[in-house]
Amino acid sequence: MPKMKTKKCATKRMKMSATGKVMRSQGGKAHLNSCKTRARKRNLRGTTVTVDTVSKTMHRMQPYA
């Protein structure tokens, strides 16, 4: 049986935590930032855990992560 291929778009955008949760960066920081408050932009930093339904799909896209 051949090896499963990893979806490179998922590899570049998501990463797995040590416990197997899918971590992603938050959107909404790229433009139109002048109207957003400092606290709002600060809270958009870092990574968050994805929802369970999306994480199942991401695990299929990254079989060896």
C-alpha positions in Angstrom: 0.0 0.0 0.0 1.4 3.4 -0.9 2.2 6.1 1.6 -0.5 8.7 2.3 0.3 12.2 1.1 0.2 15.2 3.4 -1.7 18.2 2.3 0.9 21.0 2.3 -1.7 23.8 2.7 -2.7 22.2 6.0 0.9 21.8 7.1 1.7 25.4 6.6 -1.4 26.7 8.4 -2.0 24.3 11.2 0.2 22.5 13.8 -0.5 19.7 16.2 0.0 20.0 19.9 1.6 17.3 22.0 -1.8 16.0 23.0 -3.0 15.8 19.4 -5.1 18.9 19.3 -5.0 21.1 16.1 -3.6 24.6 16.7 -4.3 27.4 14.3 -3.5 31.1 14.1 -6.4 33.5 14.3 -7.5 35.6 11.3 -8.6 39.3 11.2 -5.2 40.9 11.6 -4.0 41.5 8.1 -5.7 44.8 7.2 -8.3 47.3 8.4 -6.5 47.5 11.7 -6.9 51.2 12.4 -10.5 50.8 13.4 -9.7 47.9 15.7 -8.9 48.5 19.4 -5.5 47.6 20.9 -7.1 45.0 23.1 -8.8 43.4 20.1 -5.6 43.2 18.1 -3.7 41.9 21.1 -6.2 39.1 21.7 -5.9 38.0 18.1 -2.2 37.1 18.6 -1.1 33.6 19.2 -2.8 30.3 18.4 -6.1 28.7 19.3 -7.5 25.2 19.3 -9.8 24.3 16.4 -13.3 22.9 16.8 -13.7 19.1 16.9 -15.4 18.9 13.5 -12.5 20.7 11.8 -9.8 18.9 13.7 -11.0 15.5 12.3 -10.6 16.9 8.8 -7.2 18.3 9.7 -6.0 14.9 11.1 -6.9 13.3 7.7 -5.0 16.0 5.9 -1.9 15.5 8.0 -1.6 11.7 8.5 1.9 11.8 10.0 1.6 14.8 12.2 
